[in-house]
């Protein structure tokens, strides 16, 4: 029998920007770089969060542009676009590679892509997906030695158990949401084990960590899994204002660190 162990959500969570004395400095660093980000809807949430924390910090120098709408960027930019199709993660890897390989009007200093929570189901072959991702990123790094490629973990969902799911848990039967989340966690662990921590924008870690530092998690079959903090989402998957700012602040921190490293 499975035991649900969900940590308390936390009584108070501020809607303001994440406390980070270096955030304004990091934003200025990002403003002076060329960045490309391939994504879908949660990625758009992150870009919206970037706009919001920039406004909060009084930084208006970041040229955020969507490539489909503004294909000719300036000298510095934070360019983003959709890549591939949801529920087809391989297509996202391949289109990201195509954009880096020639679709982008200017080679970026930093580039990264992100999968979506809907890209993972109980049937996802995470090792096969990661193998294609890893080999593609290795090839891109060789072909574009001046681009610093970052890596993201897959976003999470909240754990919602209806009466049917609880009955299934009691009977030891599979629960679709739990099994899909396990695949996301497997993929994210491969990212963390393979790449240098300084190169990872850990979306899942930010989404599962409350503002007080405690974790949103549950235990199933003797293993602990993280899940999205309910206070960060509008619908169990996409991010609200608090979630957008929190994940965007981490994205900015990692990008800035790598821009600085590349310039040394």
PyMOL commands that set and color helices and strands:
alter all, ss='L'
color gray80, all
select helices_A, chain A and resi 23-31+41-56+89-103+117-119+126-143+163-171+176-194+197-199+203-208+230-232+241-262
alter helices_A, ss='H'
color red, helices_A
select strands_A, chain A and resi 34-39+64-66+77-82+110-113+148-149+151-152+200-201+217-220+223-226
alter strands_A, ss='S'
color yellow, strands_A
deselect
rebuild
show_as cartoon
